[in-house]
Amino acid sequence: MSTFQRVLWGFVSLSSAVWAQNAQISGSVRDASGLAIPGAEIKATQTQTGISRSATSAADGSYVLPNLPTGPYLLEVAKDGFSKYVQSGIVLQVDTTPTIDVAMRVGAVNEQVTVEADAAQVETRTTSIGQVVDSQRVLEMPLNGREVHELIFLAGMANYPGAASLNTVRNYPTVVVSVAGGAPDSVSYSLDGVIHQDPYNNLSLPLPFPDALQEFKVETSAIPAQYGYHSTAMVNAITKSGTNQFHGDLFEFLRNGDLNARDFFAAKRDTLKRNQFGGVIGGPIRKDKLFFFGGYQRTTLRSDSAQNTAYIPTSDMAQGNFTAITSPACNGGKQINLPASLGFTNNQIAPALLDPVALNILKTLPATSDPCGSTLYGLVANSGEDLVIGKMDYQISTRQSLSGRFNLARLIQASTFDGKDPLSISNYGLNDLDYGLALGYTFVFNPNLVSSLRAGASRTNIVKVPDNYKSWAGLGANVSPLGGNVIAVAATGEFAIGGGAASPGQSHNGPLWSIYEDVNYVRGDHQITFGGSIYQQRLNYYSGVNAVGTATFDGSVTGLVLADFMLGRPATFAQGTIYGFYSRSTTSRSTSRIPGKSVRD
């Protein structure tokens, strides 16, 4: 089946549930005796924007208003011979379908019955079990790093999978969640109604920060068919929008060791300096018609290098004198005698027998005055992240509405290499970028026929920044310089260079595009939702982690690890090549269930 055929098949298929980013109101209109009132005019108005939607009650008094944006609503019902019914306090949340039954009283139309009551959030239309984490909890709950993924744990049945987290060097780092005992890559994520997850491991892409996120819903257990990408759960999130009033805030969160008490067991205060600041603003460009919302958050982390201990060759060893390093004082009270078969006499050796590559590496290491080779080194631990969100909502007419959202996340994580001491080459730097677009268009053909079209695209670039030290070839070894200017040395229990270092590697995912369409059709007391979706994943990456070349010294040659290193006698040496991966996959989703009575079943 071609892509075009899959799109057509998806769009003419049938589904029984509303799409994620919207909600709906349904119910019945009856008089005081319980008899149905047909032909009543129902109007729902989003009080923050003035956007409204109308419908007419059917012969049995039932009505439905599908594909409504989330937010607070005012419901008005009018019919000749009856007092006008007005209910406030209705708050539609993401992917909810509250039932609001209206009881009208005989009277003049200019009379009004006002009800101030929350709409009961009882789900009668879908088989899934879900919980909404609303905007109040998003903003007020204490979060580690203001990471909103942590709020998924509030929805129940969710936990952290630990070692099975699936975070790798090829995805933008995120919090990993397992729901209902399922695998962490079996949770689907949606932002503003379009798919929002990394194709490499199916984890969530970065979500907006708390001030920019309206709410989200976690659905589990027999979730509707349109969520068929993954089996465990569905997380539907929506960003905030502008309203008829200007709203915004500024924030800054500071953590600084100078302001903290010293930990009881620590020798001194921690040196972590964390700044997290930003703000949001939203409002009208044209009242009741055009709205905007934007936000920015910056997080910076700085800390002094932690002091680590390593044992490296001394200047005496560079001259062939291993007397001190083999003494009981440096070996836990045990004397080590290096083998004469390798040229040692009384633990001394002619300098000409030392390996020139090892000597070249030694020239780049810090000098140590300790006879046992002890030295201190630090690891740089700095990072910065930017989160950007922008959204526009346009009520073109009473029948048409358009919305668009742009999001960006960028993480720059410094290498642990300080640029001088190769002992600090442990983890490479990262330059991660994720950005995406979402567009939504709703068209009301008539009160009984509503179409909602959404399209989205995102792209993630994960770039490893290689350390600029020296290559094996540059140090005099007969080794291919595939890995660039970095090496990996593991002197077991003594020192290491490039423990997590890698040559240049990149992962480019996208554009990950998706299209969704659903058409809600109400006829009498029935509601049918036609819908479908198509989603394409694109994954490109290459890696040179095996191209660096790793030499491991374990003392198996001479009986002393550092002596093995100085002689250039590794226990193992491993080098691979640079390899790449290129993948394309297209997935479409459709269902074929026609529901019964929509507003009363």
N, C-alpha and C positions, 0 to 999 in steps of 0.2 A: 504494500500500500504506500503510495507516495505521500509526501508531507502535505500536499494540497488536499488529497483525499482524507487524510487524518483530520485536517482542520474542519472540512465539511462535515465529517461524521461526528466530530466532537460538538459542532454547533447545533446539529439537529437532534442530538440525543436528549433524553429526559432526565431530570433530577428533581428531588423532592425537598430540597433545603435551600435557604437563602445563602448568598455568598458572604464571606467572612467580614469584610470591612463595614458592611451595612447591617441594619436591623429592620424590623417591621412591627407594625401594630395591627392586631386583628381582634375581632370580637363580634358582638351582635347588638342590635338596637331593639329594645322592647319597651312596651308601656308598663304601667303600674301593675297590670294583671298578668304580665308575662307574655302577652301576644307580640308577635313580630311586627316591626314597623318597616315596611319597604319604602324605598325612595327617599330616605333621610340623607341629607347632605352632611358628610363628615369631612372635617378639615383639620389637619395636624400641622402646627407651625413650630419650627425650631426657634425658640425664643431668643437665642443669642445672635442669630443671623437674619431672622425674618423670612427664611425660606419655608414654603408651605407645600403641602400635597393634599389633594382632595379625592374623595371617592363617594359612591352612592351605595346605600345598603341594598342588598338583594331581596328577593321575595320572602325569604325566611328571616330577614333582618340582619344577616351576616354581612361583614365588610372586612376588607384587608387593604392595608397600605404597605406595599412591599418596598424594599430597597431604599430605606430612609437613612440619611446620615445619622451618626450617633450624636447624643447630646440631649439637653432638656427640651421638652415639648409641651405645647398647649393644645388640647383636643377640644374641638367645638363641633356640636351636632345640632342641626336645625331641621325642623319639619313643620309644615303648616298645621295648626291646631295644637301644637305642643310648645312648652316653654323651651327656650334655647338651653342646651346642656353644655357646660364648660368645665373641663377638668384640667387642673395644673398639677405640678409635681411629678410629671412623667419624665423619666430619664432613660433614654435608650442607650444600652451598652453594646459593645461590639458583639456581633453574632448572637443577639437575643431576639426573642419574638414574644413579647408580653401580650397577654389577652386582656382587653379592656371592654367589658360589657357595659352598655349604656342603658340606664333606666330613665325614660323620659316621662314627664308629668304633663297632663293636659293643661293647656293655658295658652296665652297669647305669645306670639313669636318674640315680641319685644320684652317679654319677661325672661329672666335668666336664672338657671339653677347652677350654682358654682360648687364644684367639688375640689377640695384640696387634699389629694391623697396620692401616695406613690403607687405606680402600677405594679401589680404582682408579677415578679419575674419567675413564673412557673413555665417550664419548657414542656410543651405538649406536642411539638411538631418533629423533633428529631430524636434519634435513639441514643445520642451521645450523652455522656456525663461531663459537665464542665463547670468552671468557676472563673468569674471575672475578677481580675485585680484592677480596681478602679484608680482614677487619677489621684484621689486622696492618699491611697496607700502607696502609689508609685512615688509621690513626693515626700511622704512623711516617714516611711520605713527607713531605718538606718541600713545603709548598704555599704559593703566593702568596696571602696573605689567608685561609688555611685554606679555600679554595674547592675543594670535592670534585669539581666538574666537571673540574678539571685532571687528575684521575686517569684520565679516559677515554682520555687519550693513552697511558697505559701498556698499554692493551689492544691496541695495534697498529692499523694502517690508519687512524688518526685524525690529523687535523691542524687547525690554526687557519685558517679561510678568509680572514682579513684583512678587506679592505674589504667583502666580502660577508657581514659578520657578522649582519646583519638586526636588531641591537639598535636600537630606536627609542624615542621618548619615550612610546610607548603600551604598553610591556611592562616588567616588572620586570627590571632589567639582570642578565644572566647570561653565563657563558662559552659561546661558540658553537663547536661542533665539527662538522667535516666528516669523514665516515667513508667509506673506500673510494672517494674521489674524488667522492662524491655531494654534492648540495646540502645546506647546513646545515639547511634546513627539512624534510629527508627522514629525520630521525632521530626515532624514537619514544622517549618517556620514560615509565616506570612507577615508581610509588612504592608499595610494599606491595600490589602487584597491581592498582592502579587507575591510569588514565592521569594523567599529571602534566606537562602542557604548556600553553603559552599559545595560545589560539585565533587571536590576531592574526597571529603569524608562526611558529607551531609550534615555538618554542624551549622549552627546559626551564623550568619554574617553579623557584624556589629550592629546593635540596636541603638536608637537615639538615647541620649542621656535623660534622666528623669524629668527635667523641666520641659522637654520637648516631646515626651511620650504621653499620649492621652490615657491609654489603658491597653490591656490585652486579656485574652481569654485562653485558658488551657482546657482543651477538650480531650477526653479519654473514653475508652470503652465503647466499641461499636460506633465510631465516628462516621459521619455521612460519607457517601461514596465519592464526592468531589475531592475529598482529602486523601485520595488513594495513593499518593506518592510514597507514603510510609505508613507503617502499621500500628505504631504504639500510641501516639498522641499528636495533637495539632495545637500550635501556639499561634494565635491570631493577634497581632499587635497593630495599633493605629497611632499615627502621629497627631499632634495637636493642629488645630486650624485657627485662623483669625475669626473674629466676631465683629459685631457692630460697635464694640467698645475697644479702645486701646488697652492692652494688658501687657505686662512684661516684668522681668525681674533681673537683678544682677546678683551674682554669688561668688564667693571665694571661700575655699576650705584650705586651711594651712596646717601642715604638720612639720614641726621643726624640733630637732633634738635639744636645742637650747631652751625650749619651753617644756620639755618632758622631765619627769623625775628619772633618776638613774635606776635601772633595773637592779634588784637586790643582789643578784649574782654577777652583775657585770662590773668590770673594772672602771668603766666610764659611761657617760650617756651615749645613746646612739646618735649617728650623724646624718640620719635620713632627713632630707628636705623635700617635702611634697607640697606642691601648689596645684590646686584645681580651681579654675575660675572660668567665668563666662556669663552668659545671659541669654534671654529670649525676649522677643517682642512680637506682638500680633495685633491686627486691627483691620479696620475697613479702608479700602481705597475708594470704594463707592458704596455707600450704605445700602444694605439689603441686596447687593449685587456682586461686588468683587472684594475679596478678603486676602490678606497675606499673613504669613507666620514665618519667623526665622529664628535660628538659635545657633550658638557656638559654645563649645566647651574645650578648654585646654588643660591638659594634665602634664606636669613636669616632675620628674624624679631625679634627685641628685643625692649622692652620698659619698663619703670618703671611702677610699679603697680599704677593704678588709685585709688584715695582715695574715698571710698564709706562710707556712714554713716549707722550705724545700731543701734538699741536700744535693749540692752540685760539686763537680770536680774543683779542686783547689789549684792554686798556682804551682804548688809543689808537684802535684800530679801531672800538670802540663809539662814539667821538666823530667818526668819519669819516676819521681819519688813518691811511692805509695806507702811509706812507712807509717805515717800518722793515721791514714784512713783505714789501715788494716789492724790497728792496735786495739786492745781490749776497751780502751776509753771510747772508741767510736762504734763498737759492736756489741754493746751490752755485756762487757766483761770477757768476750771471746776473742782470741787471737786468730787472725786469718792469714794464711800463707799462700800467696799466689804461685801458680805452677811454673816451675822452671822450664817445662816443655814449651812454654809460650814466650820465653826469653826473660823471665823474672829471676833476679838474684837478690835474696834478702828483701823481697818486696820492692825491688827497684828494677827499672827497665830502661834500655837505651831510648832516648826521645825519638830516634828515627823510626822505631817500631810502633809508635803511636799513630793512630789513624788521622790523616790530615783533615778529613771532614769533621771529625769530633773536635779537633783543635779549632777549626773555623767556627763551629757552633759555640765553643767555650769562649771565644773572643767576644761574642755578643751577649753572654750572660753577665750578670753583675758580679763584681769581685767579692770574694768572701775572705774574711780574716780568721774564720773559725777553722781549726785544723780538721774538723769532721765535715766541713763543707756546708754548715747550716747557713741559710740566708732567708730573708723575708721578702715577700712580694705582695702586691695588691692587685685586685681585679676591679676595673672600672665598671660601675653599675648605674648608668644614666639612661634615661629614656624620656620621650615626649610624645604625646598623642593629641591630635586635633579631631573633634567631632563637629560636623556642620550639618544643619538641616534647613531646608527652605520649602515652603508650600504655598500654593495659590489655589483659591476656590472661586469659581465664577458661576453665578446663576444667570445663564444667558437669557432665559425666559422662564415662564411658569412650567414649560415642558422640557427644557434642556438645562443641564448643569455639567460643568467641566471642572476637573481638579488635576493638579500636577504637583509632584513632590520630587525634590532632589536631596540626596543624602551623601555625605562623604565622611570617611574615617581614614586617618593617616597615623601610623605608628612608626616612629624612628627610635630604634633601640641601638645604643652604642655597643661596639665591640668591647670585650673585656681587656683588649690589648691597649696598653698605655702609650704605644708607639716607640718604646725604648727597650723594655725588659721582655724578652720572648717568653719568660715564665708566665706572663699575664695573658698569653694567647690561649684562651680556653673556649670562649664562645664568640662566634662572628657577630657582626652587626646585622641589623634587619632594617629594611625600608619597605613597610607594608602600606598598601593603598587600596581602599575599597570605595567604590562609588556606584550610585544607582539612580534610576529614574522610574517613576510610576505615573501613569496617566489614567484617569477615569472619566467616562462619559456616560451620563444617564439621560435617556430620552423617554418621555411619557407620551405614548401614542394616544392614549385615553386613560381614564381612571382605572380601567381593567387590564391594560396592557402596558408594561413598563420594561424597558430594555436597559441593561447595564453592561457596558463594555470597559474592560481594563487591559492595559498593556504595561509591561515592565521590562527593564533590562538592567543588568548590573555587571560590574567587572571588578576583579580582584587581581592586583599585581603584588606578588610576594618576592622581594629581591633580597638575596643574601649579599651583604657587603663584605668582600674578602679582606683579610688582613694583609698588609703590605710589609712582609718581613724579608725572607729570602727563600728561594727555591732550593731543592736538593741539588739541582745542577749548578746553581749559583754558589753553593757551598763546596763544590768539587766532586759531587757524587755522580756516578754514571746512571742517572735516573731521569726519565722524561719529565720535563717541567709542565706537565698537563695541569697540575694543581695550582699553578700560579706561584706567587711569592709567599708561600707558606709551607711548612713541613709539619709532621706529627712525630714526636718522640715520646715513648713511654718507658721511662726507667723505673721499673716497678719498685714502689715504696720510697723512691728518692726524689725524682722530679718528673715533670711532664711539660711538653711544649705542644700546643695545639690539640688539647684533649677533645675539644668539640669543634675544631676549626675545619673549614671546608673551602674548596675552591668556589668560584662563582657559581651560583645556582639560582634559578628563577622559576616562578610558577605564575602563569598568566591564565586566569580563568575568565572566560567570557569573550564577547558579550553573552551573558546568560539571559536570553529573552523569553518572555512568556506572554500569552494572550488568553484572556478569559472573557466569556460572554454568557450572560443568562438573561432570559426573558420570562418575566412573571406574567402569567395570564390567569385572570379571574373570570369565571363564568358561573353566575349564580352562586351556589355555595361550594364551588370547587375551585381549587387553585393548582395550576400546573406550572412548573418551572422548567423551561427548556434551557439547557446549558452545556458547556463544554470548555475544555482548556487544552492548550498545547504548550509545551515547555522544552527548550533545547539547552543542553549542557555542553559547554566547550571547555576542555582542559588541555593546557599545554605546559609542560615543565621540562627542565633539564637539570641534572645534578652532577656535581663533580666530587662528592664526598669521598668516593673511593679513589679519586685521581691524585689525591694529595701525596700518598705514600707514607705508611706508618711503620716505623722501626721500633721493635719492642726488645728491651734488654731486661733479663731476669736473673742474671748471675750464673746461668747454667754453664757458661764457658770457663770462667776463671774462679767462680765461687764468690765474686763480689760484683754487684750490679754496676757500680761506677767504673770498675776496671774493664768490664765487658764493653761499656760505652767508649772508653778511651782507646780501646783496641779496635773499635769499629766492628764488633762481633755480635750482631743482634741475634736473638733467638728466632725471631721471625721478621720478615719484611713483606708488607702487602701493599700492592698498588693496583687499582683498576683503571677504568676509563670514564670519560664523561658520557652519560646516557640521557636519553630524552623519552618523553611520552606524549602522545598526541591522540586525543579522544574526542569524538562527537557522538552525542546521543539525543534523540528526540522522543519525547513522551507525550501522549495525549490521553485524556481521561474523559470518560463518558459513562452514563448510567441509563437505565431504561425502566424506571419505576414511575408509574402514574399514581399519585396519591388519591385518596378519597376526599371527603369533605375537608376543606383546608382549614377553616377557621373554627371548627368545632370538634375535630378529631384529636 
